[in-house]
Amino acid sequence: MAWTIKTIPMKPISRRSCVQRQSAKKLHFYQKSNALYVITYYFTQNYLSRGDRTIDQMVQAARSGKGF
């Protein structure tokens, strides 16, 4: 019995969809999450001791936008 792999036809990416992705930085949510990331990064670098695992966890949570 031979296995066959079906290929899914891909739609070409239109120029319009690329333009929409570039304007994501103007979104209110993106600006808030970016500010949260910058504040968290500054706090962890200046107020927590080096080599602390908490630093990596806090920065990663802020980067993914799940810190709030």
C-alpha positions in Angstrom: 0.0 0.0 0.0 1.5 3.3 -1.1 1.0 6.6 0.7 0.2 9.6 -1.3 0.6 13.2 -0.2 -2.0 15.7 -1.4 -0.7 19.1 -2.2 -2.8 22.1 -1.3 -2.9 24.8 -3.9 -1.5 28.0 -2.5 -3.0 31.4 -3.2 -0.6 34.1 -4.2 0.0 36.8 -1.7 -1.5 40.0 -2.8 0.2 43.3 -2.4 -2.8 44.5 -0.4 -2.3 41.9 2.3 1.4 42.9 2.7 0.4 46.5 3.1 -2.1 45.6 5.8 0.6 43.8 7.8 2.9 46.8 7.7 0.2 49.0 9.3 0.0 46.7 12.3 2.4 49.0 14.2 -0.3 51.7 14.2 -2.8 49.5 16.1 -3.6 50.6 19.7 -3.0 47.1 21.0 0.4 46.8 19.4 1.5 50.1 20.8 0.4 49.2 24.3 2.1 45.7 24.2 5.3 47.3 22.8 5.3 49.8 25.6 4.8 47.0 28.1 7.7 45.1 26.6 10.1 48.1 26.8 9.1 48.8 30.4 9.6 45.2 31.4 12.9 44.9 29.6 14.2 48.1 31.3 13.0 46.9 34.7 14.6 43.5 34.4 17.9 44.8 33.2 18.2 47.5 35.9 16.5 46.1 39.0 16.9 42.3 39.0 20.2 40.5 39.6 22.0 39.1 36.6 21.6 35.4 35.9 18.2 35.3 37.5 15.8 33.0 35.6 13.0 35.4 36.4 14.5 37.9 33.9 14.1 35.5 31.0 10.5 34.6 32.0 9.4 38.2 32.4 10.9 39.3 29.1 9.4 36.4 27.2 6.0 37.0 28.7 6.2 40.7 27.7 7.4 39.8 24.3 4.4 37.4 23.7 2.0 40.0 25.0 0.6 37.8 27.7 1.9 39.8 30.6 -1.4 41.6 31.2 
